[in-house]
Amino acid sequence: MKKIFTIIVAAFMAVSVNAQNLYMTNENGEESIAAGTVLTDNEFFKATTVYTALGGSSKYEYSGGESFTGWVQMRVDKDPNADAPNGTEKADCTPVIIEAKQDILLSAYVRTGNNKTVNLFDAETFTALESTNTFVEDGSNNRWTWTWQIAAGKKYIMTERGGTGRLSGFSAAISSSIEGVKAENNTNTVVYNLAGQKVSKNFKGIVIMNGKKFMQK
């Protein structure tokens, strides 16, 4: 286990970003996040709100072991298009603009109703990127982890449809060289998620096996 985990760290650099402490109190005594708030700006990507939206502080734990305590409310009435490039605004909710600085796997952690959808749209073509997702059951809601491959220099619009999802945070992973790192041969190959936790071969999402990254569907 220790040797395999060393390979995971060598193969991926990751950053997690929490929405904690970004919220404020508006004139009605409600917590809100202002339009144009930068949720994160790091070496991998930048994430910015489009509209003023409700926010708050609730601790949510997601599959893979990620945990966040702050959130901002997401939802659009209609998906992004040429006439409404950020989607149609839903009261007290906001889509999020993602500007990629490197080629990365971007994960967003959103608590929303069962069977709801989080999408990432190419800001030029308005097409939704292919994604993988996992979830943790949470009563009438689920805590979803959505993951996309995004490209350096491109801009994307992240939306949620069908509910008022709570965006808790992000993580990013970028491949790097693992030359010179060897794993012991094992006929019963162990599979890990991006957090370095052992998962079953039925796990859906990005996994590590024998020091290499795969997408299991």
N, C-alpha and C positions, 0 to 999 in steps of 0.2 A: 504493500500500500504506500509506504513512504517513498519508494523509488518511483512508482507510477505517478504520484502526486508531483514529484520534482519535474517530471516530463511535462505535466500540464502547465506548471508555472513557466517553464522554459518556452513552451509553445504559444502561450497566450499572455498578453498583458491586459489587465482589466481595470476599469474604473467604474465605481458606482456613485450615483448622484442622488441625493435626497432632497425632496421639496421642503423639508423642515425649515421653519422660521422665515419663509418667504411671504406668509400671509399677514394681513393687517386688518384693522377694524375700520369699516367705512362709516358714513354719517348715520346709517340706520342701525349701527351696532353689529352688523354682520361682518364676518371675516371675508376678505376679498383679496385677489391678486390683480394688480393693475395691468392694463394692456401694455404690451411691449416689455414685460418683465423677462429678464434673462434667467432662465431656470438653471442653466449651466453653460459654461464656456471653458472648454478644456482643450487639450491637444488633439482630441479625437473628433469632437463635434461641438456645435453650439445649438442650444434649444431656447426658443423665445415664444412667449404667449402672444396671441393675436388680439384678443379682446379681454376686457375685465371679466374675471370669473371668480366664483366662490372658491375658497380654500379653507383648510383646517388642519387639525392635528389629530390623527388616529394611527395607531400602530398596526401595520399590516405586514404579515410574513408571507412570502411567495415561494413557489416550488424552486428548489435549488438553494434555499437558505437565505435569500435576500430579504432584508427587513427594512422598512421605512416608516417614519412617523409623521410626515407631512404630506399634503395632497393638494392638487388643483383640479377643479371640476371640468371635464371635457364632454363635448357633444356638438354635433352640427345637425341641422335639419336636412341639408342636402350636401352631397359630396362636392369637392372642388371641381370647377370647370372653368371654361374661358371667361364666362360672365362673372363668376364668383370664385376667384382663384384660391381663396382660403376656405371655401365652403360657405354655406348660409348660416349666419350666426343664430345660436340658440341662447335664450336669456340665461345669464349667469354662468355660461360655459365658454370654453375657448378651444380651438384647435391649437396645435403647436408647430412652429416652423423649426425644422431640423436642417442645419447646414453642416455637411460632412467635410471634415478636414483630412481624413484618411479613409482608405478602404477598410471598413470595419463591419463586424456583426453588431448591430444595435439592438438592444432589448429594452422594451418599455414595460413597466409594471403598473397594471391598471385594475382596480377593483370595480367591477361593474356587474350588471344583471346577467343571469345565465343566458347563454346563446346570443349575447351581444357581440359586436365586432369592432375591433380597433384596426384601422388601415393606415398605411403610409403611402402617400401618393407622390409620384414624380411631379415636381412643381412646373415642369415644362410641358409634359404630355398629359398630365392628370390621370395617368394609369396607376393602378394599385400594384405595389410590389408583392411578390410571392412571400409568404410568411410561414413560420412555424409557431405553434403556441402550446403552452401547458397551462394547467390551472389547478387551484386548490379550492375545493368546495367551501362555501361560506354562506350557508342558509339560502336565502333567495338570491344571493349574489355569488360570484366566483372571483378569486384573485388570479388574474391572468398574467402570464409572461408571454409577450409577443416579440418575435425576433425577425429581423430583416438584414439582408446584405446590402450595404449602401456604399456609394462610390465617392471618392474624394472630389471636392469642388462642386458637388451637386447639392441642390436644395430640395427638400421634401416637406410635405404637409401631413402631419399626423392628426387623425380624427377618430371620433368614436360615434357610432350610430346606434340608435334604438334605446339608449339609456343615458343616464347622467353619470358616466364613469369617473372615478377618482384616480387621476394619474399620480402615482406615488414617487416614481423616480425612474432612473435609467441605469443601464450598464453597457459597456462596450468592450469588445474583444478584438484583438488584431493579431494575425498570425505572425510569427517570427521564426527564425531558423532554429532547428533542433539538431543540427549536425553534431555528431560526437556523443549524443545521448542515446543510450541503448536500454531497452527494456528486457527483462528476463522472459524467455520463451514460456508461454502458458497456453496449453491447449484449451483451457476454459477461460477464454478471453474476458476480462472484466471491462465493463463500460462505465464511464463517468460523465457527469454533466459538467458545465463550464465552471461550477463552483468546486469541482474536485470531489464531489460526492458520488459514491457508487450507485448506479441505477440499473434497472432491469433492461433486458434487450428489447422490451416492449415500450420503453420510454420514447416519447415523441419529442423531437427537437434536436438541438445541436449537442452532439456527444463526442467524447474523446475515447478512442480505442487504439491501443498499441502506439500511443503518442501521436495519433493523427486525428484530424477533425472530420466528422461525418454529420450529415443531416438525416435523421431517422424520421420517417413519416408513418 
